[in-house]
Amino acid sequence: MENRRDTMDEEQQQPQSDESREESALLKLQEAFHQFNQECLDCRREIAAHWQFCAHCGTRLATHCPGCGNPLPPPGAHACPRCGVALPQGSP
């Protein structure tokens, strides 16, 4: 059992392969590009970073309450359950 644990520890300590490093770098680039060029996850059209709703399809983009920062309730809720701030309603 000791030998197996040593082998598992050695495997975890091995450096990443070139392919794994390239994949990690690509994922970081994709994330940076998405932050630079934001798009709606539903209609895939370009959106501004400060939008609460997509102006093209009406999908809610915000994930946190603008008043208290609490995670937002499901779409259709009229107010934040924590602080009571009124939530704008998107078009259906």
Number of C-alpha atoms within 10 A of each C-alpha: 5 6 8 9 10 10 11 10 11 10 10 9 9 8 9 11 9 9 9 11 12 12 12 13 12 12 12 12 12 12 12 12 11 11 11 11 13 15 17 19 13 13 12 12 14 14 18 14 13 8 11 21 19 23 16 14 15 16 19 21 18 15 13 14 21 15 13 13 12 14 14 18 16 9 11 12 13 14 16 20 14 14 12 12 14 14 18 13 16 16 12 7
